[in-house]
């Protein structure tokens, strides 16, 4: 996922050309011209790029509908009260003033300025542009006028088809294509850019985040999950009803919403386009939050004959965090103390301080102690320290995977020699596959793991049966173009490395199965890709592994909630012996991703089976 750095705070509502330094992010015509007597719909035009981009326009009339006096994108929206009859042309536009605007809603104004196309996040992001009037001279004609009625955005007005394919002659960009708002959802939203829009009784499908934003759906029956979200199940079947909501006022009163809650009544405001999320309703009027009563799930306890194996991304956990007790409670009470827990994003003992520390024993011990205090088992653990600064993640944090295991239920088979740079292998002993190192790292010198976490392999014994577990944390989706990108379909550049990582892990699993075809093998962790993705297909190969989340109904297949899409990132893949002969049962335990007060952005996963 894109980085949640402090830079985001400044970028959330950036929608204007702030200075000459932003020129690289502004689309302008090479020879500006003068344009007289144009209306807002003329400026917006029938494509995503204004026909007046780079030109000066004079005395453009409109009524102020909303103002923004905060952040780096100060200005106001205005709308033409005399619209044309073309549904492709927006009647609203943002006027960037660079300081607190001196107009108010209801003011009738004329604006002289330069039309610009600003790309939030810069052109390299692939985002669409936002049409604006910059360097404005604003004349107030009258005050206290009625503002144009909002355009209603609902399941009837938003098409089911998401977007046209981009123009091959323009590197796949949709910018120059004529808008078809009755055919494509993205075209519908673009045709409303800058206008006041309204949603009614909108169900929350992504909880309120730390930046005071949430996502709703205007299509309540579109791929619903059983807990109130919207499930993302295919590249070819986008969820068109998703819409981001921010507040035009202060964030102090922004609703703390969970998935399944409802913004009851009207939520109204101008339709903006932001770097993080694309089309965004910036609400001057927020609906009333009505709770949906969503509760955190609890999986069932494994039986004495079942081995319970879990994966849990604890999101950059280090000793200074205040979430240890809550993570411990989650593991003990919601996951029912699995026998083996693969943890991702365990940081070193001083967290993000970049001083060469790589040990993580203090981090792990603090979690183990908290689990015991919560009534859980006395877990033991195994891991391998990374080389400082070589495994990606937060700089200085040295994140890695860690095995927790309950020695009263399962034994770890130690085989010495494992370190950050030595590859684990597989040998045959008495007809069974055994690891040469335990714990050991899978193919750590492979270029696929550059600046990324290397897989951790461990050998366990449960009731006399050997189980080989490979803990993974593949590279993130950072750098991918967003779903609302001007390039359609968006480029998923990050999957190139994940495909290479999946190839390496699959090759290792294939080696194991070549030694023992009925070996119990589990590859699990934060795969950072969907169960239908190319990454998952490479891991699964010709049946060497199978993603067990596919045993769940489609409406329950998700471990993460991002921009209104509930999706799979965390997976537990199993070998044929487990899939076909071990009475396996899978559970995605929803305790984090759907809640505004989450302690991780990932939901843990649990597999129970009988080796």
N, C-alpha and C positions, 0 to 999 in steps of 0.2 A: 504494500500500500504506500501511497505517497507519504513522505516524511512529515511528522507532526512537529515541526520545529517552531521556534518562536517567530520565524519569518512569516509563518502563516497568519499570525495575528494582524500583521500589517497588510497582508495580501487578501484577507477575507473579502473586503469590499472595494479593492482597487478596481476601478472601472474608468480610469481617465488618464490622459497623457499629462503627467505631472510636471515634466520639465524636458529640456532638450535631451537629457540622459535617457529618456524613455523613447526616443525617436526610433530605436531599433525595434520597438514593440508596436509601432504605429504604422498602419498601412496608409500611404498617401500617394496621390498621383504625382508624377514627376513634374508636371507643369500646372500649378494651381491656376484656376480661372475664377472669374467673378460670376456669381449667380444671383439674380434678383427674383423676387416674388415667388419664392418656393414655399411649400407647405411641408409639414412634418412627414406626411406620407410620401412626398417626393424625395425627401432626404433618405428615408428608410428604403425605398425602392422595393423591387420584387425579388431580389436575391439577398444574400447575407452581407454583401458589400454595397455601401451607398454609391449611387452614381455620382454623388457630389463629394466623394472622399478627396480631401486635400483642397477643396475649393472654399472660398468665402461665400457665405450666404447672408442675406440682408433682410432684416425685419420679418423673421419667421414668427408667425403668431401662434399663441397657445395659451392654455390655462394651466397654472402651476398645480400639480396634483400631490406632490410630496417634496420634502427637503431633507438633505442630509448634511448635518453640520459637524460631523465627527469623522475621525479616521483620515486617510490619505486621499479619499475620493469625495471631497466636499462638492456639493452642487445641488441641483434640483431636477425633478422630472416635470416635463410639461406635455400636454396632450392637446391635439387639435379638436375643438368641439364641433368642427364641421368635417366629419370624415368623408373619404371617398367611398366608392362602392367596390373596391378591390380587396378581397379578404387577405391577400398576400402582403399588403402594405401596412405596417404598423402605424398607428396614429400617435405614438408616444416616443419621446427621446430624452436622454439624460443630457443636462447642460453642466459641464464641469467648470466650477468657479474657482477652485483651488483655495478658497477661504469660505467661511460661513456665509451661505447665501443670504441676501437681503430681501428675499421675497417670501411669500407665505402661500399655502394652499388657497386656491380661490382667486389669486391674482391673475388678471389677464395681462400678458406681457408680449413684447416682441423681442426677438433675440437676433443679434448680428454676431457672427463668429465663423470659425473654420470647422468644417466637418472632418472628423477623424475616425479612424477605425482602430480601437485599442484592443490588444490581445492580452487578457489577463494571464500572467505567468510567462509572457513573452512568446514570440513566434515559435521557438524551439519546443514549447509545450504541446503544440498541435491544437490548442484551444481555438474555438471560434472567436471572432472579434465582436466588440460592442460598439455600435454606432453612437457617436457623441457629437455635441457642439462644444468646441473648446475656445479659449480666449474670448469669452462672450462680452458683448455690450448689451445690457438688459434694460429695457424701458418698461416701466409699469404703466399700463394703460388705465386699469381700473382694479378695484379690489372687491372682495366679497362675492365673487361670482360662483355659481354652482360648478362643481367639478364634474367631468364626464362620468357617466355610470361605469362601474367596473365590468370588464369582460369576464364571464363565468367560465371557469376551467373545470370540467367534469368529465365523466366517463363517456358522455355523448359527444362532447366537442373535441376530445383528443383521440385521433385515429389509433388503431391497433398496430399498424405498421410503424416501425420506429424511424427509419431514415432511408432515403435513397442511397444507392451505391455512389461513391464519389466518382468524379470525372477522371477517367484514366489519363487524359491529356493534361490534367492538373495535379498529378501525383496522388490521385484519389481524393482530392478536396471537393467538398460540396458547396464551397463558397460561391461559385459562379453559376450554380444551377438555379433555375427558376423555382421559387417556393411553391409547394403544393400542400397548403395547410389542411386540406380536407383528406389528404392521403397519408401524410407522414407526421408522426408526433413531434419530431424535432422541428419540422417546418411550421407546425402549428405554434409551438412555443416561440420560434423566431418571429413569426408574424405578429406576436404580442409584445415583443421586446420594447421595454420602456413604457408600456401601457399599464394602467391600473387593472389588476385582475383579482378575482375572488374565488376561493374554494369554500365549500360548505361541508360541515360535519366530516372533516377529513381524519382518517385513521392514521395514527403514527406507525411508521414502518421502520424507522431507525430512531433510537432514543436520543434525547438531548445530549450533546457532546460538550466538552469543556469550553468550546467556543460559542456556546449559546446558539446552536443551530440544531434542527431536527429535520426529518424527512417524513412526508405524508404520501399517501396514495389517493388519487382521485378516482381510482378504479378498484373498489373494494373486492371485486371477484377475480382480479387478475392474479393468478398463481399464488393464492393465499396459503400461508402456513397455518397450521392448526392453532398457533399461538398469536396470530394477528399480524404477522409480517408478510412480506412478498418474497417468494423464493425465486432465486436466479438459477435456472436449470439448463440454459443453452445459450451459446453465442448467437444463435439464429432466432431466439425468441426473447427479445428484450422486454422489460417491464416499462411500458410507456406512461403509466400513471404516476410514476414517482416524481416528486417535486420537493426541492429543498425550501425550508422556511427559516428566515432570519428575522430579527426585529429591527425596525427603523429607529426605534428609540433606544433607551438604555437597556443593558442586558440583565440588570438586577431582578426584574420581574419576569424574565423569560421562563416559560413553564418547564419544569423538570419532568419530562415525559418519558415513559417506557413504551416499548412496542405494544400495540394493542390499545393504547389510550386513544382518545379522540379529542381533536380541537373542535368543540361543539359550537355550532353557529358559524358565523362568517369570519374568515381570515382574509384580509384585503390589503393590497399594497402594490407598488410597481414591480414589474417583472424585470429583474436584473440578470446579468450573466457574470459568474464569479470564477476565479481560478480553480476553486475546490468545489466542484459539484455542478458547474454549468448554470442552467436556468434556475433562478432563485427568486422566490416571492419574498420581498423585503417588506415585512408587514408593518403597516401603520395601525392596523386593527387586528388583534389576535383573538381567535376563538377561545372559548373557555375550556380549560383542560378538564376532561372527564376521565377518571381512571378506569382502566380495563381490568384491574385486579390481577395482573400477571404475577405469578409466583415462581420462585426459583425451583428447578426440578431436583429430585433426588432419585438416583438409580437404585435398583434393588441390590441387596447384599449377595455376593457370590456364595454358593454352597461350598461345603467342605471339599467336594471333588472338582470344583471349578477353579481355574486360574483366572484371575481378573487382572488385565493389563490396561493401563491408561496412558494417554498423552495429554499434557497440559502445558500450554505456553503461559508462563507467569509474568510476562512483560517486564523485562529488564529489572529483575529482582536483585537488590543488593542490600547489605545490612542496614543502610540508613532508611529503608522504606518502612512505612507504617502499616503495610498490608499483610504482614506475616500471619497474624492471628486469623484474618479473614481467609487467607489462602489455606491455612491449616484446617479451619472449620469446613471449607469447601471440600477438601480431600477426605476428611473424616466423616462428615455428615451428609454431604451431597454425592460424593463418589463412593462412599461406604468403604473407605480404606482399601484401595486396590492392592493386590499383592506386588505388582510392579508398576511404577509410575515413571514414565519418561518425561522429564521436565525440559522445556526449552526456555531460552533467555535467562539462564542463571548467570548473573554478572560476578566479577571477581570481588575480592573482599573490600575494596574501596570504591566500587561502582565506577562512575564515569571519570574519576580522577586518573589522569593519564600519566602514571609514574612508574610503569613497568611491572606492576603487580599483576600476577596471573592466577594465583591461588584463589579458590572459591570456597574453602572449607568453612569459613565463618558464615558465609551466606547460607550454605547448605545446612550447617549445624543449627543455625537459628530457626530455619524452617522445620527441621526434624524435631527440635525441642518444642516448637509451637504445636506441632501435630500431636506429640505426646501429651502436652498440657490440655489439648482439646479432647483427649480421651482416645486417641488413635494409637496404633502400634509403635514400637520402638524401631523405626526404619533404620536400615543401614544404607550405604550409598556407594556408587562407583562413578568415576568420570575420568577424563584426561584433560589436563590443562592445555589450552591452545598456545601457540607461539604469540607473544605479545603483538597486538595490532594486526593480526593476519586473518581474523575470522569475521570481520564485518561487524555490523550492529553499531550501537552508540559508541563513539570514539572513547577509548579508555576503559570501556566496560568489559571487553573480552568475553562476550556471551558464549555459552556452550550448553550442550545437552548433558543431563545428569540422570542416572538411574537411581531412583529410590526403590528399595525392596524390603519386604517384611520377612526377616530371617526365620520367624516362627512358622512361616508358610512356604517359603521358597528359598532355595540356596543359590548363591552366585558362585559360579565356577571360575576361580581365579587362575589365570595363566599369565605369568609375568612377562614384561618386555614391552608392553604397550606404551607409546608416547605420541607426541604430536605429529611426528613425521614418519613413523613406521607403519606400514600397511599390514592389516590383519589378513590372514589367509585361512584356508579351510583344508583339513586333512581327514582321512578316514581312520577311525579306530574301532576295531571290532564291528565293522560294517556300518558305523554311525559317523555322521559329520560332526567334527569338532573344530573349534576355532583355535588358531595358532596363538592368538593373544586374546585375553579377556580380562579387562576391557581392551579393545583395540579400535583403531580408526580405519575406515574403509577408503582405500586408495587416496590417501591425503595429499599426495604429490600431483594428482590429476589437476590440470588447469581449470576443470569445472568448479573447483572449490576456491578459486582465487577470491580473496576478500569475502569468504562465505564459510559457514560452519561445516566442518567435516563430520560425516556420520560416525556415530559411536556404536560399536557392536559389543554385545555381551552374551555370555552363555549362562543359562539358568537351568536349574533342575527342580522339577515339581513332581512329587509322588513317583520318583524314579524315571521320569521322562524328561528329555532334554528339549529346551525351547531356546532358539536363537533369536535375539531381539536386536534390531538396528534402529537407533534413534536418529531422527533426521530434523534438520531445519534448513530447507532450501532457500535460495535467495528470493528476496521480496519482489513485488510487482512495481517497485519504484521505477519511474522513468517511462512506464507505459502511457500511451495516450488514453485520455478519458473517454467514457462512453458518449459524451457530448462533443467529442473532438470534431474539428472541421474535416478530418480525414476519416472516411467511412468505407470499409470497417477500420476501426482504430488499429494502430500498429502496437503489438504486444512485444516490444523489444526485449523485455526481461526474461521471456520464456526461453530464449536461446540458451541462457545459462542453466535454467532449470531442466531443460531437455538433456543437456550434457550431464547434469547431476543425476537425473533419473536413469540415464544410460549406465552410469557407473554403479549405482546401487543395484540396478537390475542385473548387471553382469556378475556382481558378487553373489546375489541370490541364486542366479543360474549356476554358479560354481558350486554352491552348497547343494543344490538339488541334483547336480551331476554326481555328487558323492553319495547322496542319500535322497532318493526321490520322494520319500515320505517324511522328510524332515519337517519339524514344526518351526516355521520361520515367520517372524513378524517384522515388517518395516513400517514404522509409524512416526508421527511427529507433525510439525508444521510444514506441510509440503508447499504451502503458499500457492496452491493452484487447485482448480476445480476437479471434481470427480469425473467430469466429462472432457477434461483438457487433454492436450497432447502429452503433457507431463505424466498424467495418470496412465494414459495408454502405454507409454514407454515403460513405466514401472510394472504394469501388469504383463506386458510382453505377450507371449503365447499361452498365458495361463499360469505362469510361474508365481504371480501374485494376483490378488483380487482385492479391490477396495471395498471393505466390509460395510461402509456407510451406504452402499447401494442395496443392502438388504432392507433398508428402511423405505417406507413410502416416500415418494418424491416431495411431499409436503413437509417432511421432517428432515430432509437432507440439507443441513446447514450447520456451520460452526462459527460463523462470523457474520456481522451485519454492517454493510458498507454502502453508503449513499442510497439507501432504500432497498438494497438487494441483500437478502439473506442467502449466504453462499457457503460453499465448502472450501476451507483452506487446510484444515487439520484432518488427517486421514490415518486409518489403521489398515494396512494391507496385509493379507495373510496368504500363506502357501496352500496348495491344494489339500494337504493333509488336514489342515485346520478347517478349511472351508467345507470339506465334504464329510469329515468323519468325527468332528469334535463337538457337535451340538453347540456351535458358536452363536452367541447373541450379542448384538451391538447396541450401544446407546450413546447418542449425542446429548450430553447433559447440559441443558441450557440454564446457566447460572450467571453469565456475564454479558454476552453480546447484545442482549435485548434490553439491558437496564442502564439507566443514566448514571447509576452509582457503581459501575462495574469496577472490579479490581484488576481485570485483564480484558483486552478486547476479544479474546478467544474463549470459546466454550470447550471444556475438556471432553474427551471421548473415552469410552470404556468398552472393552471387549471381554466377554466371559466365554470360556470354552473348557473342554475336558481333554487334555492331552492324552 
